[in-house]
Amino acid sequence: MLISTKLYLLRRERNLTLQALHLKTGIALASLSSYERGIYAPSLENLCKLADFYGVALDELIGRI
């Protein structure tokens, strides 16, 4: 599964808007949107923030599991 798809599904499973995710993680709203649309890949720092926030392993987030 693509990172963009995984990020979208994790957010939707938790009934979060992009704005709410932005407020909870501190990651720019435009960046989050770009990640979910597959325009840009998240930096390692932001991947770690998102994995921690969602409570998943980094390997799961990037599709290795």
N, C-alpha and C positions, 0 to 999 in steps of 0.2 A: 504494500500500500504506500502511496506517495505521502511524503511529509505533509503536504498541503491538505490532503484528504483527511489524514489522521488528526491534524490540528482542528479542522472544521468539525469533525465528528465528536471529538472530545469536548469542544465548546458547546455544541448543540445538545449533547447528552446531559450537560449540566445546566441547560437552559440559560446560558449567558449570552449577552449581546457583546459585540466587539468593544463597545464603550465600557461595559462592566469589566471585561477582561483587561482592558487597558488600565482601568483604575486599580485593579487588584494586583497587576504585575508590574506596572510602571513602564511597560513597553509601548512605544508610540502606536497610536490607533492606525495610522497609515501603514506602519510596518506589519502589524497583525493582519490587516486586510490583504496586504501584498503576499504575506506568507500563505494565507489560506487560498488565495487565487493562483498560487504557484508562480508568481512574478519574480519574487526574490526568495532565497533560502535564508532562514534565520541564522544569525551568528551563533557561535558556540555558547556565548554568554546567554543569549536569549533562549536558545534551546534548553539550557540548564534551568533557566527561570521557569519555562513552560513545563518541563518535566517535573520539577519540584511542585509547582502549583497544582498540576493535575494528579500528582502522586503516582507517576509512572516512571519506569526506567528509561533512561536516555535511548537505549537500544530499541525499546518498544516504540518510542516516539519517532525514531528515524526509520522504523520498519525492519529492523534486524530480527525481531522476535515475532 
